Amino acid sequence: MMTAAANRPQALYLHVPFCRTICYYCDFCHEVYRRETAEDWLQAVRKQLAGTEIGPLKTIYIGGGTPTSLDADLLDELLGLLDPYRCAETEEYTIEINPETLTDEKAALLQRHGVNRASLGFQTADAALLQKINRHHTPQDVERAAACLRAHDIDNISLDLMYSLPGQTMASLQDSVHQALAIRPDHLSLYSLTVEPDTVFGRRGIEPLDEDTEADMYEWICRTLPAHGYEQYEISNFARPGRESRHNLVYWHYEDFTGISCGASGKEGNIRYDMPARLSAYLADPLGRDELVLAEEDMMFEMLMMGLRLKQGVSAADFKKRFDQDLHDVYGDIIDQMTARGLLVYSEGRLACTEAGFPILNSILVEFLPETENTLAPQAGE
């Protein structure tokens, strides 16, 4: 769908589908890095960018996969393709990094092309768990990568950690969090393990920890990180003041965004689209995509679904502005039921989860589902 420049999405997500090794829990579009395939992929990205109307961007996010798995000259070429879309309005330019694939040369490239934020995969400090999930770095590698980035003036650093890993103990999680904090990140994302069928874990029948242990771990995380200066602003995300992920807030505020490359999604108005999930299909047709026209009730639900992930919740004024309907008029009965149960709170023009409701948001959202529901949450990048 082509739009006037003023109405084009101001956020862009680009997916790099290559990794040097494959994590056993990963369900994102990926394959083992081969230079020849990466060269073909870059040509496909070039074609898609040329055939896509992209306006001035406030945020750019390069995810994966492992963007830094690319050889330095190919990473330089990729960043060069995005240079024309970077402008004075670009506030945040993020790239995901596997610590073992970052070199000083690559860090210098990131700095030269204007990248100002990095998301590093820490996952766990437990060597046995790292081996179990097929990660090959150490906490010291993460620390060295962070230092390398800071030496190149990329000082907005986020760390990804995981909990509910098979065999993980509370003590192991606590040690991992404290080792991550010692790196002094600006942002922390902590995700519980979800085992999807088309992953190594799924095929091996590996399962996360039991629900009670997982809940205990989540509660400990939510108590501990604020005590160290990290505000929980979203279900899985914590940040120092002013260091929230501006790109991911685009998703959670239900704004439009452009998706580039296989495995990426996008949204423009009432059109949500998915790029091919397989690299071979993307190489065959870089402009091919599956589009879904959203009914208004689906868009209302999706705005609620994304916004309730935020601690501050959904703005009734924004809902009214977008749909010309009052949030309570549309969902009043359900809101009243959820507030009576202490799971939601409707105050000062915002609908938000309570402390009791946050951990069971998925169950709450089921109550709001439209009768004909076609919704999928977009990838958040981290």
Contacts in CASP RR format, 6 or more apart in sequence:
PFRMAT RR
TARGET T0000
AUTHOR 0000-0000-0000
METHOD contacts of the structure
MODEL  1
MMTAAANRPQALYLHVPFCRTICYYCDFCHEVYRRETAEDWLQAVRKQLA
GTEIGPLKTIYIGGGTPTSLDADLLDELLGLLDPYRCAETEEYTIEINPE
TLTDEKAALLQRHGVNRASLGFQTADAALLQKINRHHTPQDVERAAACLR
AHDIDNISLDLMYSLPGQTMASLQDSVHQALAIRPDHLSLYSLTVEPDTV
FGRRGIEPLDEDTEADMYEWICRTLPAHGYEQYEISNFARPGRESRHNLV
YWHYEDFTGISCGASGKEGNIRYDMPARLSAYLADPLGRDELVLAEEDMM
FEMLMMGLRLKQGVSAADFKKRFDQDLHDVYGDIIDQMTARGLLVYSEGR
LACTEAGFPILNSILVEFLPETENTLAPQAGE
1 268 0 8 1.000
1 269 0 8 1.000
1 271 0 8 1.000
1 291 0 8 1.000
2 53 0 8 1.000
3 53 0 8 1.000
3 268 0 8 1.000
5 53 0 8 1.000
5 55 0 8 1.000
5 56 0 8 1.000
8 53 0 8 1.000
8 54 0 8 1.000
8 55 0 8 1.000
8 256 0 8 1.000
8 258 0 8 1.000
8 268 0 8 1.000
9 54 0 8 1.000
9 55 0 8 1.000
9 255 0 8 1.000
9 256 0 8 1.000
9 257 0 8 1.000
9 258 0 8 1.000
9 266 0 8 1.000
9 267 0 8 1.000
9 268 0 8 1.000
10 55 0 8 1.000
10 56 0 8 1.000
10 57 0 8 1.000
10 58 0 8 1.000
10 59 0 8 1.000
10 89 0 8 1.000
10 250 0 8 1.000
10 255 0 8 1.000
10 256 0 8 1.000
11 57 0 8 1.000
11 58 0 8 1.000
11 59 0 8 1.000
11 60 0 8 1.000
11 61 0 8 1.000
11 247 0 8 1.000
11 250 0 8 1.000
11 255 0 8 1.000
11 256 0 8 1.000
11 257 0 8 1.000
11 258 0 8 1.000
12 54 0 8 1.000
12 57 0 8 1.000
12 59 0 8 1.000
12 60 0 8 1.000
12 61 0 8 1.000
12 82 0 8 1.000
12 85 0 8 1.000
12 257 0 8 1.000
12 258 0 8 1.000
12 259 0 8 1.000
12 260 0 8 1.000
13 61 0 8 1.000
13 63 0 8 1.000
13 247 0 8 1.000
13 257 0 8 1.000
13 258 0 8 1.000
13 259 0 8 1.000
13 260 0 8 1.000
13 264 0 8 1.000
13 265 0 8 1.000
13 266 0 8 1.000
13 379 0 8 1.000
13 381 0 8 1.000
14 45 0 8 1.000
14 60 0 8 1.000
14 61 0 8 1.000
14 62 0 8 1.000
14 63 0 8 1.000
14 78 0 8 1.000
14 82 0 8 1.000
14 259 0 8 1.000
14 260 0 8 1.000
14 261 0 8 1.000
14 264 0 8 1.000
15 28 0 8 1.000
15 29 0 8 1.000
15 63 0 8 1.000
15 64 0 8 1.000
15 65 0 8 1.000
15 259 0 8 1.000
15 260 0 8 1.000
15 261 0 8 1.000
15 262 0 8 1.000
15 263 0 8 1.000
15 264 0 8 1.000
15 275 0 8 1.000
15 379 0 8 1.000
16 62 0 8 1.000
16 63 0 8 1.000
16 64 0 8 1.000
16 65 0 8 1.000
16 66 0 8 1.000
16 67 0 8 1.000
16 69 0 8 1.000
16 70 0 8 1.000
16 78 0 8 1.000
16 261 0 8 1.000
17 29 0 8 1.000
17 30 0 8 1.000
17 31 0 8 1.000
17 41 0 8 1.000
17 64 0 8 1.000
17 65 0 8 1.000
17 261 0 8 1.000
17 262 0 8 1.000
17 263 0 8 1.000
17 279 0 8 1.000
18 30 0 8 1.000
18 31 0 8 1.000
18 32 0 8 1.000
18 33 0 8 1.000
18 34 0 8 1.000
18 37 0 8 1.000
18 38 0 8 1.000
18 41 0 8 1.000
18 65 0 8 1.000
18 66 0 8 1.000
18 69 0 8 1.000
18 70 0 8 1.000
19 26 0 8 1.000
19 30 0 8 1.000
19 31 0 8 1.000
19 32 0 8 1.000
19 33 0 8 1.000
19 64 0 8 1.000
19 65 0 8 1.000
19 66 0 8 1.000
19 69 0 8 1.000
19 98 0 8 1.000
20 32 0 8 1.000
20 33 0 8 1.000
20 66 0 8 1.000
20 69 0 8 1.000
20 98 0 8 1.000
20 100 0 8 1.000
20 101 0 8 1.000
21 32 0 8 1.000
21 134 0 8 1.000
21 136 0 8 1.000
22 30 0 8 1.000
22 32 0 8 1.000
22 134 0 8 1.000
22 200 0 8 1.000
23 133 0 8 1.000
23 134 0 8 1.000
23 135 0 8 1.000
24 132 0 8 1.000
24 133 0 8 1.000
24 134 0 8 1.000
24 199 0 8 1.000
24 200 0 8 1.000
24 201 0 8 1.000
24 204 0 8 1.000
24 206 0 8 1.000
25 133 0 8 1.000
25 162 0 8 1.000
25 193 0 8 1.000
25 194 0 8 1.000
25 195 0 8 1.000
25 199 0 8 1.000
25 200 0 8 1.000
25 201 0 8 1.000
26 65 0 8 1.000
26 199 0 8 1.000
27 196 0 8 1.000
27 198 0 8 1.000
27 199 0 8 1.000
28 64 0 8 1.000
28 65 0 8 1.000
28 263 0 8 1.000
28 379 0 8 1.000
29 64 0 8 1.000
29 65 0 8 1.000
29 262 0 8 1.000
29 263 0 8 1.000
29 277 0 8 1.000
29 278 0 8 1.000
29 279 0 8 1.000
30 64 0 8 1.000
30 65 0 8 1.000
31 37 0 8 1.000
31 279 0 8 1.000
33 66 0 8 1.000
33 69 0 8 1.000
33 70 0 8 1.000
35 71 0 8 1.000
35 74 0 8 1.000
37 279 0 8 1.000
38 70 0 8 1.000
38 71 0 8 1.000
38 74 0 8 1.000
39 74 0 8 1.000
40 283 0 8 1.000
41 261 0 8 1.000
41 279 0 8 1.000
41 282 0 8 1.000
41 283 0 8 1.000
42 74 0 8 1.000
42 77 0 8 1.000
42 78 0 8 1.000
42 81 0 8 1.000
44 261 0 8 1.000
44 282 0 8 1.000
44 283 0 8 1.000
44 286 0 8 1.000
45 78 0 8 1.000
45 81 0 8 1.000
45 260 0 8 1.000
45 261 0 8 1.000
45 286 0 8 1.000
46 81 0 8 1.000
47 286 0 8 1.000
47 287 0 8 1.000
48 260 0 8 1.000
48 261 0 8 1.000
48 286 0 8 1.000
48 287 0 8 1.000
49 81 0 8 1.000
49 82 0 8 1.000
49 260 0 8 1.000
51 287 0 8 1.000
52 258 0 8 1.000
52 260 0 8 1.000
52 287 0 8 1.000
54 85 0 8 1.000
54 258 0 8 1.000
55 85 0 8 1.000
56 85 0 8 1.000
56 87 0 8 1.000
56 89 0 8 1.000
56 90 0 8 1.000
57 85 0 8 1.000
57 86 0 8 1.000
57 87 0 8 1.000
57 89 0 8 1.000
57 90 0 8 1.000
58 89 0 8 1.000
58 90 0 8 1.000
58 91 0 8 1.000
58 92 0 8 1.000
58 246 0 8 1.000
59 90 0 8 1.000
59 91 0 8 1.000
59 92 0 8 1.000
59 93 0 8 1.000
59 94 0 8 1.000
59 246 0 8 1.000
59 247 0 8 1.000
59 250 0 8 1.000
60 82 0 8 1.000
60 85 0 8 1.000
60 86 0 8 1.000
60 90 0 8 1.000
60 92 0 8 1.000
60 93 0 8 1.000
60 94 0 8 1.000
60 247 0 8 1.000
61 94 0 8 1.000
61 95 0 8 1.000
61 247 0 8 1.000
61 248 0 8 1.000
61 381 0 8 1.000
62 78 0 8 1.000
62 82 0 8 1.000
62 94 0 8 1.000
62 95 0 8 1.000
62 96 0 8 1.000
63 94 0 8 1.000
63 95 0 8 1.000
63 96 0 8 1.000
63 119 0 8 1.000
63 381 0 8 1.000
64 96 0 8 1.000
64 381 0 8 1.000
65 96 0 8 1.000
66 96 0 8 1.000
66 97 0 8 1.000
66 98 0 8 1.000
66 101 0 8 1.000
67 75 0 8 1.000
67 78 0 8 1.000
67 95 0 8 1.000
67 96 0 8 1.000
67 97 0 8 1.000
68 75 0 8 1.000
68 95 0 8 1.000
68 96 0 8 1.000
68 97 0 8 1.000
68 98 0 8 1.000
68 101 0 8 1.000
68 102 0 8 1.000
68 106 0 8 1.000
69 98 0 8 1.000
69 101 0 8 1.000
70 78 0 8 1.000
72 103 0 8 1.000
72 105 0 8 1.000
72 106 0 8 1.000
72 109 0 8 1.000
75 106 0 8 1.000
75 109 0 8 1.000
76 109 0 8 1.000
76 113 0 8 1.000
79 109 0 8 1.000
79 110 0 8 1.000
79 113 0 8 1.000
79 115 0 8 1.000
80 113 0 8 1.000
82 113 0 8 1.000
83 113 0 8 1.000
86 93 0 8 1.000
86 113 0 8 1.000
86 114 0 8 1.000
91 246 0 8 1.000
92 116 0 8 1.000
92 117 0 8 1.000
92 156 0 8 1.000
92 245 0 8 1.000
92 246 0 8 1.000
92 247 0 8 1.000
93 114 0 8 1.000
93 115 0 8 1.000
93 116 0 8 1.000
93 117 0 8 1.000
94 115 0 8 1.000
94 117 0 8 1.000
94 118 0 8 1.000
94 119 0 8 1.000
94 158 0 8 1.000
94 245 0 8 1.000
94 247 0 8 1.000
94 382 0 8 1.000
95 110 0 8 1.000
95 115 0 8 1.000
95 117 0 8 1.000
95 118 0 8 1.000
95 119 0 8 1.000
96 118 0 8 1.000
96 119 0 8 1.000
96 121 0 8 1.000
96 381 0 8 1.000
96 382 0 8 1.000
97 118 0 8 1.000
97 119 0 8 1.000
97 120 0 8 1.000
97 121 0 8 1.000
97 145 0 8 1.000
97 149 0 8 1.000
98 121 0 8 1.000
98 137 0 8 1.000
99 120 0 8 1.000
99 121 0 8 1.000
99 122 0 8 1.000
99 137 0 8 1.000
99 141 0 8 1.000
99 142 0 8 1.000
99 144 0 8 1.000
99 145 0 8 1.000
100 136 0 8 1.000
100 137 0 8 1.000
100 141 0 8 1.000
102 145 0 8 1.000
102 148 0 8 1.000
102 149 0 8 1.000
103 148 0 8 1.000
104 148 0 8 1.000
104 151 0 8 1.000
104 152 0 8 1.000
107 148 0 8 1.000
107 149 0 8 1.000
107 151 0 8 1.000
107 152 0 8 1.000
107 154 0 8 1.000
108 152 0 8 1.000
110 118 0 8 1.000
110 149 0 8 1.000
110 152 0 8 1.000
110 154 0 8 1.000
111 152 0 8 1.000
111 153 0 8 1.000
111 154 0 8 1.000
115 154 0 8 1.000
116 154 0 8 1.000
116 156 0 8 1.000
117 154 0 8 1.000
117 156 0 8 1.000
117 157 0 8 1.000
117 158 0 8 1.000
117 245 0 8 1.000
118 149 0 8 1.000
118 154 0 8 1.000
118 156 0 8 1.000
118 157 0 8 1.000
118 158 0 8 1.000
119 157 0 8 1.000
119 158 0 8 1.000
119 159 0 8 1.000
119 160 0 8 1.000
119 187 0 8 1.000
119 189 0 8 1.000
119 381 0 8 1.000
119 382 0 8 1.000
120 142 0 8 1.000
120 145 0 8 1.000
120 146 0 8 1.000
120 157 0 8 1.000
120 158 0 8 1.000
120 159 0 8 1.000
120 160 0 8 1.000
120 185 0 8 1.000
121 137 0 8 1.000
121 142 0 8 1.000
121 159 0 8 1.000
121 160 0 8 1.000
122 139 0 8 1.000
122 142 0 8 1.000
122 159 0 8 1.000
122 160 0 8 1.000
122 161 0 8 1.000
122 176 0 8 1.000
122 180 0 8 1.000
122 183 0 8 1.000
123 129 0 8 1.000
123 130 0 8 1.000
123 133 0 8 1.000
123 135 0 8 1.000
123 160 0 8 1.000
123 161 0 8 1.000
123 162 0 8 1.000
124 130 0 8 1.000
124 133 0 8 1.000
124 161 0 8 1.000
124 162 0 8 1.000
124 165 0 8 1.000
124 168 0 8 1.000
124 172 0 8 1.000
124 173 0 8 1.000
124 176 0 8 1.000
125 139 0 8 1.000
125 172 0 8 1.000
125 175 0 8 1.000
125 176 0 8 1.000
125 179 0 8 1.000
125 180 0 8 1.000
126 168 0 8 1.000
126 172 0 8 1.000
126 175 0 8 1.000
126 176 0 8 1.000
127 138 0 8 1.000
129 165 0 8 1.000
129 167 0 8 1.000
129 168 0 8 1.000
129 172 0 8 1.000
130 136 0 8 1.000
130 137 0 8 1.000
130 138 0 8 1.000
132 165 0 8 1.000
132 166 0 8 1.000
132 167 0 8 1.000
133 162 0 8 1.000
133 165 0 8 1.000
134 200 0 8 1.000
139 179 0 8 1.000
139 180 0 8 1.000
142 159 0 8 1.000
142 180 0 8 1.000
142 183 0 8 1.000
143 182 0 8 1.000
143 183 0 8 1.000
146 157 0 8 1.000
146 183 0 8 1.000
146 184 0 8 1.000
146 185 0 8 1.000
149 155 0 8 1.000
149 157 0 8 1.000
150 157 0 8 1.000
155 186 0 8 1.000
156 186 0 8 1.000
156 187 0 8 1.000
156 243 0 8 1.000
157 183 0 8 1.000
157 185 0 8 1.000
157 186 0 8 1.000
157 187 0 8 1.000
158 185 0 8 1.000
158 186 0 8 1.000
158 187 0 8 1.000
158 188 0 8 1.000
158 189 0 8 1.000
158 245 0 8 1.000
158 382 0 8 1.000
159 180 0 8 1.000
159 183 0 8 1.000
159 185 0 8 1.000
159 187 0 8 1.000
159 188 0 8 1.000
159 189 0 8 1.000
160 189 0 8 1.000
160 190 0 8 1.000
160 191 0 8 1.000
160 382 0 8 1.000
161 176 0 8 1.000
161 177 0 8 1.000
161 180 0 8 1.000
161 188 0 8 1.000
161 189 0 8 1.000
161 190 0 8 1.000
161 191 0 8 1.000
162 190 0 8 1.000
162 191 0 8 1.000
162 192 0 8 1.000
162 193 0 8 1.000
163 173 0 8 1.000
163 190 0 8 1.000
163 191 0 8 1.000
163 192 0 8 1.000
163 193 0 8 1.000
163 214 0 8 1.000
163 217 0 8 1.000
163 218 0 8 1.000
163 221 0 8 1.000
164 192 0 8 1.000
164 193 0 8 1.000
164 208 0 8 1.000
164 209 0 8 1.000
164 213 0 8 1.000
164 214 0 8 1.000
164 217 0 8 1.000
165 193 0 8 1.000
165 208 0 8 1.000
165 209 0 8 1.000
166 193 0 8 1.000
166 201 0 8 1.000
166 206 0 8 1.000
166 207 0 8 1.000
166 208 0 8 1.000
166 209 0 8 1.000
167 209 0 8 1.000
168 209 0 8 1.000
168 217 0 8 1.000
170 213 0 8 1.000
170 216 0 8 1.000
170 217 0 8 1.000
170 220 0 8 1.000
173 217 0 8 1.000
173 220 0 8 1.000
173 221 0 8 1.000
174 220 0 8 1.000
174 224 0 8 1.000
177 190 0 8 1.000
177 221 0 8 1.000
177 224 0 8 1.000
177 225 0 8 1.000
180 188 0 8 1.000
181 228 0 8 1.000
186 239 0 8 1.000
186 240 0 8 1.000
186 243 0 8 1.000
187 230 0 8 1.000
187 237 0 8 1.000
187 238 0 8 1.000
187 239 0 8 1.000
187 240 0 8 1.000
187 243 0 8 1.000
187 244 0 8 1.000
187 245 0 8 1.000
188 225 0 8 1.000
188 230 0 8 1.000
188 237 0 8 1.000
188 238 0 8 1.000
188 239 0 8 1.000
189 236 0 8 1.000
189 237 0 8 1.000
189 238 0 8 1.000
189 382 0 8 1.000
190 221 0 8 1.000
190 236 0 8 1.000
190 237 0 8 1.000
190 238 0 8 1.000
191 236 0 8 1.000
192 208 0 8 1.000
192 214 0 8 1.000
192 217 0 8 1.000
192 218 0 8 1.000
193 201 0 8 1.000
193 208 0 8 1.000
193 209 0 8 1.000
194 208 0 8 1.000
195 201 0 8 1.000
195 202 0 8 1.000
195 205 0 8 1.000
195 206 0 8 1.000
195 207 0 8 1.000
195 208 0 8 1.000
196 202 0 8 1.000
197 203 0 8 1.000
208 214 0 8 1.000
209 217 0 8 1.000
215 359 0 8 1.000
218 359 0 8 1.000
219 359 0 8 1.000
222 232 0 8 1.000
225 232 0 8 1.000
225 238 0 8 1.000
226 232 0 8 1.000
226 238 0 8 1.000
229 240 0 8 1.000
230 238 0 8 1.000
230 239 0 8 1.000
230 240 0 8 1.000
231 238 0 8 1.000
231 239 0 8 1.000
231 240 0 8 1.000
231 241 0 8 1.000
231 311 0 8 1.000
232 238 0 8 1.000
232 311 0 8 1.000
233 239 0 8 1.000
233 244 0 8 1.000
233 310 0 8 1.000
233 311 0 8 1.000
233 312 0 8 1.000
234 248 0 8 1.000
234 252 0 8 1.000
234 309 0 8 1.000
234 310 0 8 1.000
234 311 0 8 1.000
235 309 0 8 1.000
235 358 0 8 1.000
235 361 0 8 1.000
237 244 0 8 1.000
237 245 0 8 1.000
237 248 0 8 1.000
237 382 0 8 1.000
239 245 0 8 1.000
245 382 0 8 1.000
247 381 0 8 1.000
248 380 0 8 1.000
248 381 0 8 1.000
248 382 0 8 1.000
250 256 0 8 1.000
250 257 0 8 1.000
251 257 0 8 1.000
251 306 0 8 1.000
251 377 0 8 1.000
251 378 0 8 1.000
251 380 0 8 1.000
252 306 0 8 1.000
252 307 0 8 1.000
252 309 0 8 1.000
252 310 0 8 1.000
252 380 0 8 1.000
253 306 0 8 1.000
253 307 0 8 1.000
253 318 0 8 1.000
254 299 0 8 1.000
254 302 0 8 1.000
254 303 0 8 1.000
254 306 0 8 1.000
254 307 0 8 1.000
254 322 0 8 1.000
256 266 0 8 1.000
256 267 0 8 1.000
256 268 0 8 1.000
256 269 0 8 1.000
257 266 0 8 1.000
257 267 0 8 1.000
257 378 0 8 1.000
258 266 0 8 1.000
258 268 0 8 1.000
259 265 0 8 1.000
259 266 0 8 1.000
259 273 0 8 1.000
259 275 0 8 1.000
260 275 0 8 1.000
261 275 0 8 1.000
261 282 0 8 1.000
262 275 0 8 1.000
262 276 0 8 1.000
262 277 0 8 1.000
262 278 0 8 1.000
262 279 0 8 1.000
262 281 0 8 1.000
262 282 0 8 1.000
263 274 0 8 1.000
263 275 0 8 1.000
263 276 0 8 1.000
263 277 0 8 1.000
263 282 0 8 1.000
263 379 0 8 1.000
264 274 0 8 1.000
264 275 0 8 1.000
264 379 0 8 1.000
265 272 0 8 1.000
265 273 0 8 1.000
265 274 0 8 1.000
265 275 0 8 1.000
265 376 0 8 1.000
265 378 0 8 1.000
265 379 0 8 1.000
266 272 0 8 1.000
266 273 0 8 1.000
266 274 0 8 1.000
266 378 0 8 1.000
267 273 0 8 1.000
267 378 0 8 1.000
270 293 0 8 1.000
270 294 0 8 1.000
270 296 0 8 1.000
270 299 0 8 1.000
271 291 0 8 1.000
271 292 0 8 1.000
271 293 0 8 1.000
271 294 0 8 1.000
272 291 0 8 1.000
272 292 0 8 1.000
272 294 0 8 1.000
272 376 0 8 1.000
272 378 0 8 1.000
273 289 0 8 1.000
273 290 0 8 1.000
273 291 0 8 1.000
273 292 0 8 1.000
274 289 0 8 1.000
274 290 0 8 1.000
275 282 0 8 1.000
275 288 0 8 1.000
275 289 0 8 1.000
276 282 0 8 1.000
276 285 0 8 1.000
276 288 0 8 1.000
276 289 0 8 1.000
292 374 0 8 1.000
294 302 0 8 1.000
294 374 0 8 1.000
295 370 0 8 1.000
295 372 0 8 1.000
296 323 0 8 1.000
297 370 0 8 1.000
297 372 0 8 1.000
298 370 0 8 1.000
298 372 0 8 1.000
298 373 0 8 1.000
298 374 0 8 1.000
298 375 0 8 1.000
299 322 0 8 1.000
299 323 0 8 1.000
300 319 0 8 1.000
300 323 0 8 1.000
300 325 0 8 1.000
300 330 0 8 1.000
300 370 0 8 1.000
301 368 0 8 1.000
301 369 0 8 1.000
301 370 0 8 1.000
301 373 0 8 1.000
301 375 0 8 1.000
302 375 0 8 1.000
302 377 0 8 1.000
303 314 0 8 1.000
303 319 0 8 1.000
303 322 0 8 1.000
304 314 0 8 1.000
304 331 0 8 1.000
304 351 0 8 1.000
304 365 0 8 1.000
304 368 0 8 1.000
305 365 0 8 1.000
305 368 0 8 1.000
305 375 0 8 1.000
305 377 0 8 1.000
306 377 0 8 1.000
307 313 0 8 1.000
307 314 0 8 1.000
308 314 0 8 1.000
308 351 0 8 1.000
308 352 0 8 1.000
308 353 0 8 1.000
308 361 0 8 1.000
308 364 0 8 1.000
308 365 0 8 1.000
309 361 0 8 1.000
310 352 0 8 1.000
311 352 0 8 1.000
311 353 0 8 1.000
311 358 0 8 1.000
312 350 0 8 1.000
312 352 0 8 1.000
313 350 0 8 1.000
313 351 0 8 1.000
313 352 0 8 1.000
313 353 0 8 1.000
314 327 0 8 1.000
314 350 0 8 1.000
314 351 0 8 1.000
314 352 0 8 1.000
315 349 0 8 1.000
315 350 0 8 1.000
316 326 0 8 1.000
316 327 0 8 1.000
316 328 0 8 1.000
316 349 0 8 1.000
316 350 0 8 1.000
316 351 0 8 1.000
317 349 0 8 1.000
319 325 0 8 1.000
319 326 0 8 1.000
319 327 0 8 1.000
320 326 0 8 1.000
320 327 0 8 1.000
323 330 0 8 1.000
327 335 0 8 1.000
327 351 0 8 1.000
328 335 0 8 1.000
328 346 0 8 1.000
331 368 0 8 1.000
334 367 0 8 1.000
334 368 0 8 1.000
335 344 0 8 1.000
335 346 0 8 1.000
335 351 0 8 1.000
337 367 0 8 1.000
338 344 0 8 1.000
338 364 0 8 1.000
338 367 0 8 1.000
339 345 0 8 1.000
339 346 0 8 1.000
342 354 0 8 1.000
342 356 0 8 1.000
342 357 0 8 1.000
343 353 0 8 1.000
343 354 0 8 1.000
343 356 0 8 1.000
343 357 0 8 1.000
343 360 0 8 1.000
343 364 0 8 1.000
344 351 0 8 1.000
344 352 0 8 1.000
344 353 0 8 1.000
344 354 0 8 1.000
344 357 0 8 1.000
344 364 0 8 1.000
345 351 0 8 1.000
345 352 0 8 1.000
345 353 0 8 1.000
345 354 0 8 1.000
353 361 0 8 1.000
353 364 0 8 1.000
357 364 0 8 1.000
END
